[in-house]
Amino acid sequence: MPPKTIIHLVRHAQGHHNLCAANHSIPDPLLTSLGESQCFALRDTFPYHDKITHLVASPMRRTLYTCLLSFKPAVERLRQQAQREGKKGGMVVALPEVQEVSNLPCDVGSSPEKLHEEFDPEGLVDLGLVKSGWEDKESEESPWRPDMEKLKKRAEKARRWLFELAQQDCGVEGGSGVVAGAGKESQADADATVKGGKEEDEEKHIVVVTHGGFLHFLTQDFDGMDLNKGTGWENTEWRSYELVTEAKSKEETSGNREVDVDVRLKETEESWRKRKGDMKPLTETEQLELMAAVDERLRQEFGDGVRRVGGKREGGERTDV
């Protein structure tokens, strides 16, 4: 059996865009001083620093800095491990598929060139998967456009990418060197990872720092989502999940059938009880009803081509992103 993998999903700390709707016009904003304090609090209370095998974050600056500050003990440990083993690559893998939902200026990332200029000197962030065009959220053909089907598709790709990462050796080599990218189509299997001729049996803990809106698509769980805020997650809130796979068959164009793997995230019982107690999760029907409401809000906010003034949508505004 492959090692058990726990995915810790984290919403970024407070950014300047979280202070007021007018700040939604700030491109790729940084963390506030309170946001940095939230990172330090998470650093001091997170119980699994010594178990973390991989760190992943959206390429937005607020998520990258949340990851670097909140998980500094793991960053330092992984860097020392990489140096001992003579390996290169940033400790935090920037994954475009987990960027935020909207195309407001605050949710549009910086160019790869700017990110390299800002993060390359420290050598802590692997930007190998961040290509030109990842910040295009307006073009009809762009996979990053805030469209329900495109959002579901990139969430699926992100889950598949995490599943493939979980099958890799724990050795640090930079995520873009270990896994080719979320957009790659490949048949993932659950064969045990072999290290030094022995099956790796230790748990893997993967941290993913992403955004409040996208977290609902990544987990396929819209319970608690506030449509006015765009999320049901608080800043630096974290929840733990297991990767669940289900074999499914799909018909090829030739008429043959091949086996594929559907990858989902299931919240651990400990994580669920920590925040929900004895409450029962929503049924599939209730989740679909919530998703329909989110779809309608997306169409209202981003699907009609409206122009925005000062970061606000004409005829309405969001209070948080």
RATA-V473347 format. One record per residue. N is the residue number from 1. SS is DSSP state (H for helix, E for strand, C for the rest). PSI is psi in whole degrees, 0 to 359 (999 if undefined). Layout:
# RATA-V473347
n | ss | psi
N | SS | PSI
N | SS | PSI
This chain:
# RATA-V473347
n | ss | psi
1 | C | 142
2 | C | 160
3 | C | 147
4 | C | 137
5 | E | 129
6 | E | 128
7 | E | 118
8 | E | 111
9 | E | 135
10 | E | 133
11 | E | 143
12 | C | 161
13 | C | 173
14 | C | 128
15 | E | 169
16 | H | 333
17 | H | 342
18 | H | 350
19 | C | 322
20 | C | 162
21 | H | 329
22 | H | 331
23 | H | 357
24 | H | 347
25 | H | 355
26 | C | 122
27 | C | 131
28 | C | 62
29 | C | 156
30 | C | 177
31 | E | 151
32 | C | 173
33 | H | 324
34 | H | 320
35 | H | 318
36 | H | 320
37 | H | 323
38 | H | 322
39 | H | 317
40 | H | 323
41 | H | 319
42 | H | 319
43 | H | 319
44 | H | 345
45 | H | 344
46 | C | 127
47 | C | 0
48 | C | 25
49 | H | 320
50 | H | 350
51 | H | 350
52 | E | 128
53 | E | 335
54 | E | 144
55 | E | 128
56 | E | 143
57 | E | 153
58 | C | 146
59 | C | 2
60 | C | 148
61 | H | 322
62 | H | 327
63 | H | 321
64 | H | 315
65 | H | 326
66 | H | 317
67 | H | 312
68 | H | 321
69 | H | 316
70 | H | 328
71 | C | 33
72 | H | 319
73 | H | 319
74 | H | 322
75 | H | 312
76 | H | 318
77 | H | 315
78 | H | 326
79 | H | 317
80 | H | 321
81 | H | 317
82 | H | 320
83 | H | 319
84 | H | 324
85 | H | 1
86 | C | 27
87 | C | 151
88 | C | 161
89 | C | 146
90 | C | 153
91 | C | 333
92 | E | 120
93 | E | 122
94 | E | 118
95 | C | 107
96 | H | 330
97 | H | 340
98 | H | 21
99 | C | 169
100 | C | 168
101 | C | 308
102 | C | 171
103 | C | 21
104 | C | 153
105 | H | 323
106 | H | 343
107 | H | 12
108 | C | 126
109 | C | 169
110 | C | 162
111 | C | 154
112 | H | 323
113 | H | 317
114 | H | 321
115 | H | 318
116 | H | 318
117 | H | 322
118 | H | 323
119 | H | 342
120 | C | 321
121 | C | 322
122 | C | 337
123 | C | 25
124 | C | 347
125 | E | 129
126 | E | 109
127 | C | 20
128 | C | 335
129 | C | 356
130 | C | 103
131 | C | 163
132 | C | 133
133 | C | 350
134 | C | 340
135 | C | 5
136 | C | 107
137 | C | 19
138 | C | 323
139 | C | 143
140 | C | 323
141 | C | 355
142 | C | 132
143 | C | 350
144 | C | 357
145 | C | 141
146 | C | 74
147 | C | 139
148 | H | 312
149 | H | 322
150 | H | 323
151 | H | 317
152 | H | 323
153 | H | 316
154 | H | 333
155 | H | 320
156 | H | 317
157 | H | 322
158 | H | 318
159 | H | 319
160 | H | 318
161 | H | 316
162 | H | 321
163 | H | 316
164 | H | 322
165 | H | 321
166 | H | 337
167 | C | 350
168 | C | 166
169 | C | 147
170 | C | 348
171 | C | 141
172 | C | 124
173 | C | 7
174 | C | 125
175 | H | 328
176 | H | 344
177 | H | 333
178 | H | 314
179 | C | 136
180 | C | 337
181 | C | 155
182 | C | 333
183 | C | 352
184 | C | 134
185 | C | 118
186 | C | 156
187 | C | 109
188 | C | 139
189 | C | 170
190 | C | 29
191 | C | 146
192 | C | 141
193 | C | 135
194 | E | 131
195 | E | 120
196 | C | 27
197 | C | 1
198 | E | 147
199 | E | 130
200 | C | 118
201 | C | 6
202 | C | 152
203 | C | 146
204 | E | 136
205 | E | 114
206 | E | 125
207 | E | 133
208 | E | 115
209 | E | 119
210 | E | 212
211 | C | 156
212 | H | 317
213 | H | 314
214 | H | 334
215 | H | 326
216 | H | 326
217 | H | 320
218 | H | 319
219 | H | 348
220 | C | 33
221 | C | 113
222 | C | 13
223 | C | 129
224 | C | 2
225 | C | 125
226 | E | 113
227 | C | 334
228 | C | 323
229 | C | 335
230 | C | 5
231 | E | 162
232 | C | 11
233 | C | 141
234 | C | 162
235 | C | 133
236 | C | 14
237 | C | 140
238 | E | 146
239 | E | 153
240 | E | 142
241 | E | 156
242 | E | 148
243 | E | 127
244 | E | 129
245 | E | 147
246 | E | 123
247 | E | 137
248 | E | 153
249 | E | 147
250 | E | 147
251 | E | 128
252 | C | 167
253 | C | 336
254 | C | 352
255 | C | 348
256 | C | 166
257 | E | 141
258 | E | 156
259 | E | 131
260 | E | 173
261 | E | 126
262 | E | 121
263 | E | 127
264 | E | 164
265 | E | 127
266 | E | 121
267 | E | 136
268 | C | 153
269 | H | 320
270 | H | 316
271 | H | 317
272 | H | 313
273 | H | 329
274 | H | 326
275 | H | 341
276 | H | 350
277 | C | 232
278 | C | 8
279 | C | 149
280 | C | 143
281 | C | 160
282 | C | 150
283 | C | 166
284 | H | 322
285 | H | 317
286 | H | 322
287 | H | 320
288 | H | 323
289 | H | 319
290 | H | 319
291 | H | 323
292 | H | 322
293 | H | 321
294 | H | 318
295 | H | 316
296 | H | 319
297 | H | 320
298 | H | 319
299 | H | 320
300 | H | 318
301 | H | 316
302 | H | 351
303 | C | 358
304 | C | 11
305 | C | 21
306 | C | 155
307 | C | 149
308 | E | 147
309 | E | 122
310 | C | 31
311 | C | 2
312 | E | 145
313 | E | 132
314 | C | 127
315 | C | 4
316 | E | 169
317 | C | 158
318 | C | 150
319 | C | 348
320 | C | 157
321 | C | 999
